[in-house]
Amino acid sequence: MNNQLRLRKFMNELLLDQIPKLVDMLRSLEELSLMQVQAQSKNTIVVQQLPGLRLAICKYKN
C-alpha cells in the first residue's frame, strides 16, 4: 500500500488536466491514506463532554 501512496506526489494539476481519469485514482489514494492513518492510531481516545451527565454528577456530589 505504501508504494501506491507514493504516487500521490507525482499527481499535479497539469497531469490531472491531461489525464482526467487520474482524478479518481488520486481520490482513492487519499482515501487509502486516511484508512492507513486510522489503522495506525488504535490507541486514540475520544472524549465528549455531556452537559446533562455532568450536571447530574455535580448535583450528586453536592
N, CA, C and O atoms as CSV, one atom per row, in Angstrom:
chain,resi,resn,atom,element,x,y,z
A,1,MET,N,N,0.825,-1.185,0.000
A,1,MET,CA,C,0.000,0.000,0.000
A,1,MET,C,C,0.876,1.258,0.000
A,1,MET,O,O,0.500,2.263,-0.604
A,2,ASN,N,N,2.019,1.222,0.656
A,2,ASN,CA,C,2.881,2.398,0.706
A,2,ASN,C,C,3.388,2.793,-0.675
A,2,ASN,O,O,3.565,3.978,-0.959
A,3,ASN,N,N,3.621,1.806,-1.530
A,3,ASN,CA,C,4.071,2.124,-2.886
A,3,ASN,C,C,3.012,2.904,-3.647
A,3,ASN,O,O,3.334,3.837,-4.383
A,4,GLN,N,N,1.756,2.530,-3.473
A,4,GLN,CA,C,0.685,3.252,-4.150
A,4,GLN,C,C,0.555,4.675,-3.603
A,4,GLN,O,O,0.282,5.613,-4.352
A,5,LEU,N,N,0.750,4.824,-2.303
A,5,LEU,CA,C,0.622,6.148,-1.702
A,5,LEU,C,C,1.729,7.091,-2.151
A,5,LEU,O,O,1.543,8.308,-2.158
A,6,ARG,N,N,2.871,6.543,-2.523
A,6,ARG,CA,C,3.963,7.385,-3.019
A,6,ARG,C,C,3.638,8.004,-4.373
A,6,ARG,O,O,4.284,8.970,-4.780
A,7,LEU,N,N,2.653,7.467,-5.070
A,7,LEU,CA,C,2.270,8.019,-6.372
A,7,LEU,C,C,1.636,9.403,-6.252
A,7,LEU,O,O,1.642,10.179,-7.208
A,8,ARG,N,N,1.094,9.705,-5.087
A,8,ARG,CA,C,0.396,10.984,-4.909
A,8,ARG,C,C,1.278,12.179,-5.216
A,8,ARG,O,O,0.804,13.174,-5.764
A,9,LYS,N,N,2.557,12.094,-4.871
A,9,LYS,CA,C,3.425,13.259,-5.072
A,9,LYS,C,C,3.642,13.575,-6.551
A,9,LYS,O,O,4.039,14.690,-6.889
A,10,PHE,N,N,3.389,12.621,-7.425
A,10,PHE,CA,C,3.570,12.854,-8.862
A,10,PHE,C,C,2.317,13.390,-9.539
A,10,PHE,O,O,2.360,13.790,-10.702
A,11,MET,N,N,1.214,13.400,-8.823
A,11,MET,CA,C,-0.053,13.844,-9.418
A,11,MET,C,C,-0.258,15.328,-9.163
A,11,MET,O,O,-0.779,15.735,-8.124
A,12,ASN,N,N,0.160,16.119,-10.127
A,12,ASN,CA,C,-0.028,17.554,-10.026
A,12,ASN,C,C,-1.204,17.971,-10.907
A,12,ASN,O,O,-1.782,17.146,-11.615
A,13,GLU,N,N,-1.548,19.239,-10.861
A,13,GLU,CA,C,-2.715,19.710,-11.605
A,13,GLU,C,C,-2.543,19.560,-13.109
A,13,GLU,O,O,-3.504,19.263,-13.819
A,14,LEU,N,N,-1.337,19.761,-13.594
A,14,LEU,CA,C,-1.090,19.633,-15.033
A,14,LEU,C,C,-1.351,18.203,-15.500
A,14,LEU,O,O,-1.990,17.987,-16.530
A,15,LEU,N,N,-0.858,17.235,-14.744
A,15,LEU,CA,C,-1.073,15.831,-15.092
A,15,LEU,C,C,-2.557,15.481,-15.018
A,15,LEU,O,O,-3.079,14.786,-15.889
A,16,LEU,N,N,-3.229,15.960,-13.983
A,16,LEU,CA,C,-4.657,15.671,-13.833
A,16,LEU,C,C,-5.481,16.318,-14.937
A,16,LEU,O,O,-6.510,15.777,-15.342
A,17,ASP,N,N,-5.037,17.475,-15.429
A,17,ASP,CA,C,-5.728,18.105,-16.557
A,17,ASP,C,C,-5.537,17.305,-17.841
A,17,ASP,O,O,-6.446,17.220,-18.667
A,18,GLN,N,N,-4.361,16.723,-18.007
A,18,GLN,CA,C,-4.063,15.962,-19.216
A,18,GLN,C,C,-4.733,14.589,-19.204
A,18,GLN,O,O,-5.157,14.091,-20.247
A,19,ILE,N,N,-4.824,13.984,-18.026
A,19,ILE,CA,C,-5.419,12.649,-17.908
A,19,ILE,C,C,-6.490,12.710,-16.815
A,19,ILE,O,O,-6.203,12.420,-15.653
A,20,PRO,N,N,-7.706,13.078,-17.172
A,20,PRO,CA,C,-8.762,13.281,-16.175
A,20,PRO,C,C,-9.119,12.037,-15.350
A,20,PRO,O,O,-9.596,12.169,-14.223
A,21,LYS,N,N,-8.903,10.866,-15.877
A,21,LYS,CA,C,-9.216,9.642,-15.128
A,21,LYS,C,C,-8.357,9.497,-13.873
A,21,LYS,O,O,-8.722,8.769,-12.950
A,22,LEU,N,N,-7.232,10.180,-13.838
A,22,LEU,CA,C,-6.353,10.104,-12.673
A,22,LEU,C,C,-6.935,10.813,-11.453
A,22,LEU,O,O,-6.472,10.596,-10.332
A,23,VAL,N,N,-7.940,11.654,-11.660
A,23,VAL,CA,C,-8.584,12.331,-10.533
A,23,VAL,C,C,-9.226,11.291,-9.617
A,23,VAL,O,O,-9.126,11.389,-8.394
A,24,ASP,N,N,-9.886,10.297,-10.210
A,24,ASP,CA,C,-10.494,9.227,-9.413
A,24,ASP,C,C,-9.421,8.413,-8.682
A,24,ASP,O,O,-9.608,8.003,-7.536
A,25,MET,N,N,-8.314,8.193,-9.355
A,25,MET,CA,C,-7.227,7.446,-8.725
A,25,MET,C,C,-6.642,8.229,-7.547
A,25,MET,O,O,-6.333,7.653,-6.504
A,26,LEU,N,N,-6.495,9.539,-7.720
A,26,LEU,CA,C,-5.980,10.374,-6.644
A,26,LEU,C,C,-6.928,10.348,-5.449
A,26,LEU,O,O,-6.489,10.281,-4.301
A,27,ARG,N,N,-8.207,10.400,-5.719
A,27,ARG,CA,C,-9.196,10.334,-4.637
A,27,ARG,C,C,-9.084,9.007,-3.887
A,27,ARG,O,O,-9.146,8.979,-2.658
A,28,SER,N,N,-8.922,7.927,-4.615
A,28,SER,CA,C,-8.767,6.614,-3.982
A,28,SER,C,C,-7.498,6.549,-3.146
A,28,SER,O,O,-7.495,5.962,-2.064
A,29,LEU,N,N,-6.427,7.147,-3.638
A,29,LEU,CA,C,-5.179,7.170,-2.878
A,29,LEU,C,C,-5.334,7.983,-1.589
A,29,LEU,O,O,-4.792,7.614,-0.547
A,30,GLU,N,N,-6.071,9.080,-1.669
A,30,GLU,CA,C,-6.313,9.882,-0.476
A,30,GLU,C,C,-7.129,9.085,0.547
A,30,GLU,O,O,-6.858,9.154,1.746
A,31,GLU,N,N,-8.125,8.331,0.076
A,31,GLU,CA,C,-8.924,7.501,0.980
A,31,GLU,C,C,-8.067,6.409,1.615
A,31,GLU,O,O,-8.224,6.101,2.796
A,32,LEU,N,N,-7.164,5.826,0.833
A,32,LEU,CA,C,-6.250,4.821,1.379
A,32,LEU,C,C,-5.359,5.408,2.466
A,32,LEU,O,O,-5.111,4.769,3.488
A,33,SER,N,N,-4.885,6.617,2.241
A,33,SER,CA,C,-4.027,7.235,3.242
A,33,SER,C,C,-4.797,7.502,4.525
A,33,SER,O,O,-4.246,7.357,5.616
A,34,LEU,N,N,-6.065,7.890,4.411
A,34,LEU,CA,C,-6.887,8.090,5.608
A,34,LEU,C,C,-7.115,6.781,6.343
A,34,LEU,O,O,-7.069,6.737,7.573
A,35,MET,N,N,-7.358,5.724,5.598
A,35,MET,CA,C,-7.568,4.412,6.219
A,35,MET,C,C,-6.306,3.960,6.938
A,35,MET,O,O,-6.381,3.363,8.012
A,36,GLN,N,N,-5.157,4.237,6.357
A,36,GLN,CA,C,-3.888,3.833,6.956
A,36,GLN,C,C,-3.645,4.603,8.250
A,36,GLN,O,O,-3.176,4.024,9.230
A,37,VAL,N,N,-3.952,5.885,8.269
A,37,VAL,CA,C,-3.778,6.695,9.478
A,37,VAL,C,C,-4.694,6.195,10.579
A,37,VAL,O,O,-4.278,6.103,11.734
A,38,GLN,N,N,-5.931,5.873,10.240
A,38,GLN,CA,C,-6.876,5.374,11.234
A,38,GLN,C,C,-6.442,4.024,11.778
A,38,GLN,O,O,-6.640,3.743,12.960
A,39,ALA,N,N,-5.858,3.189,10.943
A,39,ALA,CA,C,-5.409,1.872,11.386
A,39,ALA,C,C,-4.215,2.005,12.335
A,39,ALA,O,O,-4.064,1.196,13.250
A,40,GLN,N,N,-3.371,3.011,12.128
A,40,GLN,CA,C,-2.194,3.192,12.962
A,40,GLN,C,C,-2.549,3.772,14.324
A,40,GLN,O,O,-1.856,3.506,15.306
A,41,SER,N,N,-3.593,4.543,14.399
A,41,SER,CA,C,-3.935,5.214,15.653
A,41,SER,C,C,-5.008,4.434,16.412
A,41,SER,O,O,-6.122,4.923,16.600
A,42,LYS,N,N,-4.671,3.236,16.840
A,42,LYS,CA,C,-5.619,2.397,17.563
A,42,LYS,C,C,-5.769,2.829,19.012
A,42,LYS,O,O,-6.791,2.533,19.632
A,43,ASN,N,N,-4.788,3.515,19.567
A,43,ASN,CA,C,-4.814,3.906,20.968
A,43,ASN,C,C,-5.418,5.288,21.172
A,43,ASN,O,O,-5.099,5.964,22.149
A,44,THR,N,N,-6.263,5.703,20.285
A,44,THR,CA,C,-6.868,7.017,20.369
A,44,THR,C,C,-8.103,6.962,21.257
A,44,THR,O,O,-8.908,6.034,21.174
A,45,ILE,N,N,-8.235,7.959,22.096
A,45,ILE,CA,C,-9.398,8.061,22.972
A,45,ILE,C,C,-10.157,9.317,22.591
A,45,ILE,O,O,-9.570,10.394,22.478
A,46,VAL,N,N,-11.446,9.186,22.395
A,46,VAL,CA,C,-12.299,10.326,22.090
A,46,VAL,C,C,-13.091,10.652,23.345
A,46,VAL,O,O,-13.790,9.801,23.896
A,47,VAL,N,N,-12.971,11.900,23.789
A,47,VAL,CA,C,-13.666,12.348,24.989
A,47,VAL,C,C,-14.714,13.365,24.570
A,47,VAL,O,O,-14.413,14.335,23.876
A,48,GLN,N,N,-15.941,13.133,24.997
A,48,GLN,CA,C,-17.026,14.037,24.681
A,48,GLN,C,C,-17.713,14.421,25.985
A,48,GLN,O,O,-18.103,13.560,26.773
A,49,GLN,N,N,-17.851,15.694,26.197
A,49,GLN,CA,C,-18.486,16.151,27.420
A,49,GLN,C,C,-19.990,16.202,27.206
A,49,GLN,O,O,-20.471,16.822,26.257
A,50,LEU,N,N,-20.717,15.556,28.082
A,50,LEU,CA,C,-22.167,15.557,28.016
A,50,LEU,C,C,-22.697,16.448,29.142
A,50,LEU,O,O,-22.565,16.096,30.314
A,51,PRO,N,N,-23.289,17.586,28.809
A,51,PRO,CA,C,-23.713,18.536,29.839
A,51,PRO,C,C,-24.699,17.939,30.844
A,51,PRO,O,O,-24.593,18.202,32.042
A,52,GLY,N,N,-25.646,17.149,30.374
A,52,GLY,CA,C,-26.625,16.562,31.283
A,52,GLY,C,C,-25.979,15.622,32.277
A,52,GLY,O,O,-26.321,15.632,33.460
A,53,LEU,N,N,-25.062,14.823,31.816
A,53,LEU,CA,C,-24.362,13.877,32.684
A,53,LEU,C,C,-23.497,14.631,33.696
A,53,LEU,O,O,-23.428,14.260,34.867
A,54,ARG,N,N,-22.852,15.672,33.235
A,54,ARG,CA,C,-22.015,16.474,34.124
A,54,ARG,C,C,-22.856,17.113,35.220
A,54,ARG,O,O,-22.472,17.098,36.390
A,55,LEU,N,N,-24.002,17.674,34.844
A,55,LEU,CA,C,-24.874,18.295,35.845
A,55,LEU,C,C,-25.360,17.278,36.869
A,55,LEU,O,O,-25.427,17.573,38.062
A,56,ALA,N,N,-25.700,16.072,36.398
A,56,ALA,CA,C,-26.184,15.037,37.304
A,56,ALA,C,C,-25.078,14.618,38.278
A,56,ALA,O,O,-25.346,14.385,39.456
A,57,ILE,N,N,-23.859,14.524,37.800
A,57,ILE,CA,C,-22.737,14.147,38.669
A,57,ILE,C,C,-22.476,15.254,39.672
A,57,ILE,O,O,-22.258,14.978,40.851
A,58,CYS,N,N,-22.495,16.503,39.226
A,58,CYS,CA,C,-22.242,17.627,40.127
A,58,CYS,C,C,-23.347,17.740,41.179
A,58,CYS,O,O,-23.065,18.038,42.340
A,59,LYS,N,N,-24.593,17.505,40.786
A,59,LYS,CA,C,-25.704,17.570,41.728
A,59,LYS,C,C,-25.579,16.477,42.774
A,59,LYS,O,O,-25.862,16.709,43.949
A,60,TYR,N,N,-25.159,15.290,42.362
A,60,TYR,CA,C,-24.999,14.155,43.275
A,60,TYR,C,C,-23.854,14.422,44.243
A,60,TYR,O,O,-23.926,14.039,45.411
A,61,LYS,N,N,-22.805,15.075,43.767
A,61,LYS,CA,C,-21.650,15.388,44.603
A,61,LYS,C,C,-22.025,16.341,45.731
A,61,LYS,O,O,-21.584,16.171,46.867
A,62,ASN,N,N,-22.833,17.334,45.418
A,62,ASN,CA,C,-23.188,18.355,46.412
A,62,ASN,C,C,-24.228,17.778,47.315
A,62,ASN,O,O,-24.688,18.452,48.236
